[in-house]
């Protein structure tokens, strides 16, 4: 089953306790030691908390398709995207894709 932390950058994963679904506190001392202001830390924590709420909202509100909830489908989509070379993804995104080009 997918968890909110499956969608985050590694530094955010350290903040989240998958068992309790809550933010962990020890990251604050490391951030303060690195020179991050307490205001920025609180802002970052609020962003993570909002992402958790959004994850649960999407997972509960969006329909189950082929027996898979939103999070499971999103993880599969991200896995497929990683299989496409970055240069090809960029060309598709910018509308410059050339089917005859080599996108290795």
N, C-alpha and C positions, 0 to 999 in steps of 0.2 A: 504494500500500500504506500502511496506517495505521501511525503511529509512536506510541510512548507520549506524546510531547509534544503530539500532536493533542488530547489530553484535558485539558490543563493550562491554568491561568491564565497570562497572558503572562509574569509574573515567573519562573515555573518553567521556561518554554520557554528562557529565556536561560541556564539552568543546564545544559541537556542538549545534548550533541553528537550529532546524529542520525546522523552518519557512523560514529562509534566506539561509540555506545550508552553513553557514560560521562558522568559529571558533569563540568562545567567548573569550574575553580577561581576565575577572576577575580571572581565574584560575592561572594566572601568580603570582599575589601577594601571594596567598596561597602557591604555590610551592616555591617561594623565601623565604617565612617565614619558611618553613619546611627545608630549607637548600639546596634545589636543585639549582644547578648552572644555570645561564642564558643560557649557551651553551647546557646543557642537556634539558632545557625547549624548546629551539628552535628546537633541534633534535626531541623531542617528538611531537611537533606541526607539524613538517615536516612529521613524520610517520603517524599522523592522516590525514593530508592533502592528503598524498599518498593513504591511505586507502579509502578516499572519492573518489578520481579519479578512483581507481581500481573498487570500487563498481559501479560507474556510467558506466564505460567501460564494465564490465561484464554484467550489466543489459541491456545495449543497444546493445552489440555485440552478446551475446549468444542467441540462438533461444528461442522463446516462445514455451513451450510444454504444451499441454492440457490447454491452456489459461493462463498459469502461467509463469511469467518471472523468471530469475535466482534467484533473491532475495526471491521471494515467495517460490520457490522450496527449496532453501537453508534453509529458516526458518522452513519449514515443516520437512526437513531432520534432523535438529538439535532437533526439538521437538521429533521426533521418537527416536533419539539417547538417549535423556534424559529418555525415558521410559525403556531402557535396563539398568539393574543394572551395576554399574561401574566395578564390578569384572568380569562380563561376557564380557563387552567391552574390558577390559584389556586382558582377555584370548583369545578373538577373534583376537585382535591386535597382540599378541605375538605368535599366532598359537598353543596355549595350551588348546583350548576349549575342554571340555569333555561334551558330551550331557547328560551323566548320573549324572553329578555333580549338586549340589544345589548352584545356584548363586544368593542368596538373598541379 
